[in-house]
């Protein structure tokens, strides 16, 4: 994860109205070679799958890398696998496989979500226990049955309500 964050960093950009001069850019990017336009036209580096061509190389030019770049101009079959990998790592921080690899970040998101749900449940339980008044007597099963019986006896809403589903001749629910 730390390597991914390191490779995702973008170098600071000049905050001037016009284009920054080459000396200003060099003070920001150091001895890195500018190789393209980049995804936003500024000399910065970011490993992106949607735009795989950063504006500058990943590592600064050193004598070892310069020697490899001169050797690269010749026949590539004469380069060893280690030299090819060193050239790639001098230009790019991560491969596509490394960029697309899962980070495991979902685990922290799920963990934080569970913690927040637990806090909410404890808050609800605390509110129900210490803040809310007890339920009124009308919520008891006996009182609810008595209220239903009164609704049926008074024939409240006999067209579409509960009384329409009651058979008054059989004194039972319609089937």
N, C-alpha and C positions, 0 to 999 in steps of 0.2 A: 504494500500500500504506500509506503514512504517513497519507493522508487517511482511509482505511478504519479504521485504528487510532484516529485521532483521533475519528471518529464513533462508534466502538464503546465509548468510555470511559463508565463509569458514575461518577456523582458519589458521594463517600463518604456512608455512611449512619451516623446516630447509633447508638451502641452502648449506649443506655440501655434499661432494662426497659420503661418506658412510652413513649408517643408523644412525639416531640420537639416542642418548642414552635415556633411560627411564626417567632420570631426566630432560633432555632437553624437552622431550615431555610433561612431567608433568608441566613444567614451562609455556608451551604454552596452554595446554588444561585445566589446573587447576585440580579440584577434580572430573572431569567427569570420568565415567567408560568407558573403551574401551571395546566394545561389538562385534566388527567384523573387517573385512578387509577394508570395505568402497569401494567407487567406484574408488579410485585411490591408495589405499594402505596406505594412510596417515591418521593420526588421526584428521579428520576434520568432520564438520557437514554441511550437505546441504540437504534440502528437495527436493527430485527429484522424479518425477513420474516414470521415466524409471529405477531408481535404488533406491527402497524404504528402503534400509538398510544402514543407516549412520554408520560410524566407531565408533562414540562415542555417548553417550546420550546427550540430549539437555540441561538438567539442571545439575548443580553440585549436588553431594550427600549431603543432609542435614539430620539431625536426623529424621525429619518427613518422608522424602522419604525412608530412611533406614527402618523405622518402617513399612511403607507400603510394602516394598519389602519383609520383613520377613513375614508379613501377607499374601502376595501374594503366598508364597510357600505352604500355606495350601489350604483349600477348597475355590475355587473362588466364590461359592454361598454365602459365608459369607461376601464377600466384597460388600459394597454399590456401587451404580452407581457413586457417587461422588468420592469414593476412586479409582474406576477403571479409571475414567477420570483423576484424579490426577496422577495415575501411567502412563497413556498414555502421558499426557503432560510433565511428567518428562523425558520421553524417546524421544518424538517427539514434534516439534514446531507446525506443521500443520497436519490436517487430509488430506486425498486425496481430499475430497470435497473442502476444503479450498485451496489446491494447484491448483485445476482445475478451481476454480471460476474465472469469468472474472474480470479483473483489471480495465477496463475502460481506459486503455492506448490508445486504438484506437481513443478516442476523441481528445487527444492531438496531435496525428499523423495527423488526418484529419484537425484539426485547423491549425497546422503549415503548412500543404500542401496548405490550402486555403490562408494563409498569403503569402507564397512564390509565388503562382500563381498571387495573387493581385500585389505583387511587380514586377513580370515579366510583367504583363499587363501595369502597370504604366510606367515601363521602356520603353516598346515598344511604348506606346503613346507619351512619352517624346521625344524619338528618332525620331519618325515620325513627331512630331510637330516642334522640334527645330534643328534637325541635318540634316535630309534628305531634299534634294531639291524637289520642286514640280514636279509632273509627267509631262513629255513632252507633247506637243500638239498632238502628234500622238496617245495618249491614249483617246482622245475625241471620242465620239460616231460617230460624223460626219466624222472625219478623218479615223476611222476604217472602216466605210462603203466605203469610197472612195478607201482605200487600197484594200479591198476585190474586189471591182469592177475592179480595175487595174489588179489584179491577174487573174480574170476571163477573161478580155478582152485580156490579153497577152497570155492566155492559158498556164500558168505556171503549169508544172507537170500534163499533161493531162491524164496520165495512171492511177495513183493512188491518186493524190492530190485532191484539191478542184475543180479544173477544170474538173475532171472526173465525178463529181456529178452535173455538170451544163448542162442543156439542151440548146444548143445554138440556136436551131430552135425556141423553145417556149420562149426563154429568161427568163427562170425560173429554179428552182431546179428540178432535176429528182425525180420522185416519185416511 
